[in-house]
Amino acid sequence: MAPVKVFGSAAFTNVARVLVCLEEVGAEYEIVDIDFHIKEHKGSEHLARNPFGQVPAFQDGDLILFQSRAISRYVLRKYKTAGEVNLLREGNPGESALVDVWLDVEALQYDPIMNLVFVQHRVVPALGGTPDESVISESVEKLRKVLDVYEAQLTKHRYLAGDFVSLVDLSHFPETHYFMGMPYAAVLDSYPRVRAWLEDLFSRPAVKKVVSLMAKDFN
Ligand SMILES: N[C@@H](CCC(=O)N[C@@H](CS)C(=O)NCC(=O)O)C(=O)O
């Protein structure tokens, strides 16, 4: 069977989210780079895969998908029987609902804040601009409020959705990986449970593998 294809390089956080799921389940996959310098992501071939002209896109035979969290769910469902991995907790309606809840928290509360900081700290200077420090400090304040909630949840449970690792935890790693390399990462020191959770997350072989792919692509 031909390996599934992921369109977009690992350095993009939304691509890395899909890759870590593929690594967790041990699926064979091929990364197809999309050249942003020549605006390949806005070309008709890529728009047929992702009508918003973004990465990732994903192909499994005739099936084409976009939206990293939807692709991640597909990957985890498709390969669920291949091993012990049960990162969606399907089969247990309560646990899988908690995975949905906390995945929404990641997508709607955590990720937008992290993305604002990333854009100001890394993207704006790379494009020759000056980061807007007020956007960064407002974002870090908002992040503290989210981390207060995470710290409370991780005091009750080992992982965000409960006492089981899930897509929720994995989904946090790409933006957090970049954030941890920034000066603002010191904010995490006020949250010992969050720190311990991140240590656990970043010790996973699948996460380590994708971190190495991200570093290769970023330079
Ligand atoms: N919600 C989408 C977001 C995808 C997204 O924002 N991708 C970025 C790269 S991480 C992108 O392609 N940006 C280029 C653009 O928006 O033109 C997902 O989860 O896949």
The ligand as an ORCA input file, in Angstrom:
! r2SCAN-3c Opt
* xyz 0 1
  N      -6.675     25.462     11.091
  C      -5.705     25.064     10.085
  C      -4.635     26.145     10.032
  C      -3.621     25.893      8.936
  C      -2.598     27.016      8.877
  O      -2.790     28.134      9.407
  N      -1.465     26.731      8.215
  C      -0.430     27.710      8.067
  C       0.930     27.091      8.337
  S       1.088     26.523     10.009
  C      -0.443     28.192      6.618
  O      -0.535     27.387      5.705
  N      -0.337     29.506      6.414
  C      -0.288     30.075      5.113
  C      -1.493     30.898      4.780
  O      -2.429     30.974      5.602
  O      -1.505     31.492      3.692
  C      -5.127     23.682     10.431
  O      -5.203     23.297     11.606
  O      -4.653     22.967      9.531
*
